[in-house]
Every structure is written in structure tokens, then in C-alpha cells.
């Protein structure tokens, strides 16, 4: 047998083994690791997906929270796991931000993972107090343009998606805010309640109770179209920032090198889950636009967003961590 024939035989054997493994998969519980505290948006989405996917996979999908380092601890754990489809990662838009924000990571944001699919997209909301001095986004930007750093902008941070969204907003508007980082979205909301900042950028779910009570007012949302949960609130694009579009998102990935048939099985089960009316309703209730993707589309999205945020960080002269 020639070397070429040997190689072909080996390739055929490996392909058969991978196919056989995918047909048997899964034979034990699957772990879904997410890098954020229990009870938050990411954790809620993880549990919704895990519960539904467990039904058709025939094995429990167990959610494990490993908060810390802006999700990097969870990502590192999955990057170093066995490539067998039994360890999944809940990926958020912050995964791409980390790839841009950190000088070095113990994994590669794209290459260390086999992407499965996106699940849900959601915009941020630019919020002020209902009795605040700036009652529209154009008024806020006009004040910031007239006197640089006279307008305080608060967000979770530093170096998280909300912070970089504010930096992109400032760059596109030609203004300079005085950025004030807080400990998570809860810290930013508390600061706005205490009138310690003029405006914050946060997920809608963090401020909906205060919107309903009349304490806060939304100036704009950051997606390309109005958010279904706030149909009367204009987008940043409608408010004069043409082309402004920042949405965070959540999806699933697993370890690079996982056999293709197993990735495809996980992708198929996730697409099925996203079509279940109850699942869609629950994801929409917490602010999401339900939208799956192919593994290739998700991989391209992560790569493009790492580059996008790297450019924002360079232009804003933000020090990498």
C-alpha cells in the first residue's frame, strides 16, 4: 500500500470514528459553563437553552457559573476542555470585547472554540433620570459638544461592551464624555438613582422597573431598529447618529477540535430549541431578539467584533488590560 493509500485509509478510519461518536453522542451529562453571576441575563438565557436542549439530547445539560475576569475564566475552562462536545460555553458579545481589551489571554477568542450558534440579540439603552437636565439624545450630545467632559456617562466597566458603546457613541458624535465606571450594571443604576451621573448605558432589563415607575427615561436604544419592549423610544440612528448599531448577543460554543458531526448535532438541537414558542417567548420577555446562526456565521461575527472593538480602543486611547 502506498503512502497516499495509507493516508486515505487513515482519514477514512478517523471519519468513521467521528461519525460513530456523533451517532452515540451524548452518553452522559453535558456541562454548559457561563462566566457571569447567577440571576443575570446571561445566566437566565443559559438555563432556558439548557432546559430545552436537554429534552432532545436525552442527557441533562447542566449550567455551571464561573464568574470572574469578565467571562475569561469560563472561556479558558472551555478552551482547555476535551474536544468531545461535553463542555459548552455561553458566549456573549463581551467575549469579543475581551479579545480586543486584553493584551493577552490564555486562549484565542476565535481559534480556541468551535462556534455553534447565536441565540438572541439585544440592544443597550441610553438612560437618564426622568427629571434630568437632558431629555433627548441630541440635547445630551449638544451639551457634551459645547463643553467637553461636562456630561458624565456611567456604565459597567471599565473595558466592557457598555463602556465601549459609550466610546463609539462619543467618537461618532464628535464629543467627549466624562466616563465613570461602576461595578456592573447594578452599580451604574444605583449611581443614576443617586443623581451621581447624567446618563448610563445598560441592558434594558436592568432599568425596566425604573422606566415603568417613571423614575428613569430612555433617550435612545442602540440597535438599528426600535426595540419591541420600548416602541416609543427612538434609536441612536434616528436621533442623528447615522449607522450607529451596537447590539450585544448570546450564543453557544464548544472546544476547538470537537468533531464536526457533534458540532452539527448541537447546532441542530439549538435551532430546534429556538423555534419552541415557549423558549422564544421567554427570551423575548428578557429583551432579546431570537436569532440563530450557522457556526460559520457566528465565527465571522466574533472575528469582526474583535476587530471593531480593537479599533475603538485604539482611537479612544483606552489602555489595554
C-alpha positions in Angstrom: 0.0 0.0 0.0 1.4 3.4 -1.0 1.7 6.4 1.4 -1.2 8.1 -0.3 -3.3 4.9 0.1 -2.3 4.7 3.8 -3.2 8.3 4.3 -6.6 7.8 2.7 -7.3 4.7 4.8 -6.4 6.6 8.0 -8.6 9.5 7.0 -11.5 7.2 6.3 -11.0 5.5 9.7 -11.0 8.8 11.5 -14.1 10.0 9.7 -15.9 6.8 10.5 -14.9 7.1 14.2 -16.1 10.7 14.3 -19.4 9.7 12.7 -19.9 6.8 15.1 -19.1 9.1 18.1 -21.7 11.6 16.9 -24.3 9.0 16.4 -23.8 7.8 20.0 -23.4 11.4 21.4 -24.3 12.2 24.1 -23.9 9.3 26.5 -23.5 11.4 29.7 -24.4 14.9 31.0 -23.2 18.0 29.2 -21.8 20.9 31.1 -22.7 24.5 30.0 -20.3 27.0 31.5 -21.1 30.7 31.7 -18.9 33.4 33.1 -21.4 35.6 34.9 -23.2 35.7 38.3 -26.4 33.6 38.7 -29.6 35.6 38.1 -28.3 37.9 35.4 -29.3 38.0 31.7 -26.6 35.5 30.6 -27.4 33.0 33.3 -31.1 33.2 32.6 -30.5 32.5 28.8 -28.2 29.7 29.7 -30.8 27.9 31.8 -33.6 28.5 29.2 -31.4 26.9 26.5 -30.1 24.1 28.7 -33.5 23.0 29.8 -34.9 22.8 26.3 -31.8 21.2 24.7 -31.8 18.5 27.4 -35.1 17.2 26.1 -34.0 16.2 22.7 -30.4 15.4 23.5 -31.5 12.8 26.0 -29.0 13.9 28.6 -29.0 16.7 31.2 -27.3 20.0 30.1 -26.0 21.3 33.5 -25.3 25.1 33.8 -22.2 26.0 35.8 -21.5 29.6 36.6 -17.8 30.6 36.8 -18.0 34.3 37.1 -14.9 36.5 37.1 -12.5 38.3 34.8 -15.3 39.5 32.5 -16.1 35.9 31.5 -12.5 34.9 30.8 -12.4 32.2 33.5 -15.3 30.4 31.8 -13.8 30.8 28.3 -10.4 29.5 29.5 -12.1 26.4 31.1 -13.9 25.5 27.8 -10.8 26.3 25.6 -8.8 23.8 27.7 -11.6 21.1 27.9 -11.5 17.8 26.0 -12.8 18.4 22.4 -15.7 16.0 22.8 -18.8 18.2 23.0 -19.4 17.6 26.7 -18.3 21.1 27.7 -20.1 24.1 26.2 -19.5 27.8 26.6 -22.2 30.5 26.8 -20.7 33.2 24.6 -21.8 36.8 24.9 -20.8 39.9 23.0 -18.3 40.6 25.8 -16.3 37.6 24.5 -15.2 39.7 21.5 -14.7 42.8 23.7 -12.3 40.8 25.9 -10.4 39.7 22.8 -9.8 43.4 22.0 -9.4 44.7 25.5 -6.8 42.3 27.0 -3.2 42.3 25.9 -3.0 38.6 26.3 -5.5 35.9 27.2 -5.0 32.2 28.0 -7.0 31.3 24.9 -7.7 32.8 21.4 -11.1 34.4 21.1 -11.9 32.7 17.7 -9.5 29.9 17.1 -9.8 28.2 20.6 -13.5 27.5 20.0 -15.9 25.7 17.7 -18.9 28.0 17.4 -22.3 26.5 17.5 -24.9 29.3 17.0 -26.1 32.6 18.2 -29.4 32.6 20.2 -30.5 36.1 21.0 -29.6 39.7 20.2 -30.4 42.7 22.3 -29.6 46.5 22.2 -28.4 48.6 25.1 -30.5 51.6 26.2 -29.2 55.1 26.9 -31.0 56.2 30.1 -31.2 59.3 32.3 -33.3 60.3 35.2 -36.9 61.4 34.3 -36.1 64.8 36.0 -32.6 65.0 34.4 -31.4 68.1 32.6 -31.0 66.2 29.2 -34.3 65.0 27.9 -33.2 63.8 24.4 -30.0 62.4 22.9 -29.5 65.4 20.7 -29.7 67.7 23.7 -27.2 65.5 25.6 -24.7 65.5 22.6 -25.1 69.2 22.1 -24.1 69.9 25.7 -21.2 67.5 25.5 -20.0 69.1 22.3 -20.2 72.6 23.8 -18.2 71.8 26.9 -16.1 68.6 26.6 -16.4 66.3 29.6 -19.2 68.3 31.1 -21.6 65.3 30.7 -21.0 62.3 32.8 -21.6 58.9 31.3 -21.7 55.9 33.5 -21.6 52.2 32.7 -20.4 48.9 33.9 -16.7 48.7 33.4 -14.1 49.7 32.5 -13.5 47.9 29.2 -16.8 46.2 28.9 -19.3 46.4 26.0 -21.3 49.2 27.7 -18.2 51.3 28.1 -17.0 50.8 24.6 -20.5 51.5 23.3 -20.2 54.9 25.0 -16.8 55.5 23.4 -18.1 54.6 20.0 -21.1 57.0 20.6 -18.7 59.8 21.5 -16.4 59.2 18.5 -19.3 59.1 16.0 -20.9 62.3 17.6 -17.6 64.1 17.9 -17.9 64.7 21.6 -16.0 63.8 24.8 -17.9 62.4 27.8 -16.5 62.1 31.3 -16.7 58.4 31.7 -17.4 57.0 35.1 -17.1 53.2 35.5 -19.2 51.3 38.0 -19.3 47.8 39.4 -21.6 46.1 37.0 -24.9 47.4 35.6 -26.4 47.4 39.1 -23.7 49.9 40.2 -24.5 52.2 37.3 -28.2 52.0 38.0 -27.6 52.9 41.7 -25.4 55.8 40.6 -28.1 57.2 38.3 -30.7 56.8 41.1 -28.4 58.8 43.3 -28.0 61.5 40.6 -24.3 60.8 40.6 -24.1 60.7 36.8 -26.1 62.3 33.9 -26.7 59.2 31.9 -25.9 55.5 31.8 -25.7 52.8 29.1 -27.1 49.5 30.2 -29.2 46.5 29.1 -32.9 47.3 29.1 -33.7 44.6 31.6 -31.6 46.4 34.2 -33.7 49.6 34.1 -37.2 48.4 33.0 -38.7 48.6 36.6 -37.5 52.2 36.9 -38.8 53.1 33.4 -42.2 51.7 34.4 -42.3 53.6 37.6 -41.4 56.9 35.9 -38.0 57.3 37.7 -35.9 56.9 34.5 -36.3 58.0 30.9 -34.8 56.3 27.9 -33.2 58.7 25.5 -32.4 56.1 22.8 -31.7 52.5 22.1 -28.5 51.3 20.3 -29.8 48.8 17.8 -30.7 49.5 14.1 -34.4 49.4 14.8 -36.6 50.3 17.7 -36.7 47.7 20.4 -40.1 45.9 20.8 -40.0 46.5 24.5 -39.8 50.3 24.1 -41.5 51.1 20.8 -41.8 54.8 21.6 -38.0 55.2 22.2 -36.0 56.3 19.2 -32.8 54.6 18.1 -29.4 56.4 18.2 -29.5 56.3 14.4 -32.9 58.1 14.4 -31.5 60.6 16.8 -28.8 61.8 14.4 -26.1 59.2 14.7 -26.5 57.6 11.2 -25.3 54.0 11.1 -24.9 53.6 14.9 -25.6 49.9 15.7 -24.4 48.2 18.8 -26.2 45.0 20.0 -24.9 42.5 22.4 -25.8 38.9 21.8 -25.6 35.4 23.4 -24.7 32.1 21.8 -23.1 28.8 22.4 -19.7 27.4 21.5 -17.6 24.4 22.4 -13.9 23.5 22.4 -11.9 23.7 19.1 -11.3 20.3 17.6 -14.6 18.9 18.6 -15.7 16.5 15.7 -17.8 18.2 13.1 -20.8 15.8 13.4 -21.0 16.6 17.1 -20.9 20.3 16.5 -23.6 19.8 13.9 -25.8 17.8 16.3 -25.5 20.6 18.9 -26.3 23.2 16.2 -29.4 21.3 15.1 -30.7 20.9 18.6 -30.1 24.5 19.4 -32.0 25.6 16.2 -34.9 23.3 17.2 -34.9 24.8 20.7 -35.0 28.4 19.4 -38.2 27.5 17.4 -40.1 26.3 20.5 -42.8 29.0 21.2 -42.3 28.9 25.0 -38.5 29.4 24.6 -38.9 32.2 22.1 -41.4 33.9 24.4 -39.1 33.7 27.4 -36.1 35.0 25.5 -38.2 37.9 24.1 -39.5 38.7 27.6 -36.0 39.4 28.8 -35.3 41.8 25.9 -33.9 39.5 23.2 -34.5 39.2 19.5 -34.3 35.4 18.9 -32.0 34.7 16.0 -29.9 31.6 15.4 -26.9 31.4 13.0 -24.7 28.9 11.4 -21.4 28.1 13.1 -19.6 29.9 10.3 -21.7 33.0 10.7 -21.1 33.1 14.5 -17.3 32.6 14.0 -17.3 35.5 11.5 -19.2 37.7 13.9 -16.8 37.1 16.7 -13.8 37.9 14.5 -15.4 41.0 13.1 -16.3 42.3 16.5 -12.8 41.7 17.9 -11.5 44.0 15.1 -14.3 46.6 15.6 -13.7 47.0 19.3 -9.9 46.9 18.8 -10.3 50.0 16.6 -12.5 51.8 19.1 -9.9 51.1 21.9 -7.1 52.4 19.8 -8.9 55.5 18.7 -10.2 56.3 22.2 -6.7 55.6 23.6 -8.0 53.2 26.2 -5.3 51.3 27.9 -5.5 47.6 27.4 -5.6 45.4 30.5 
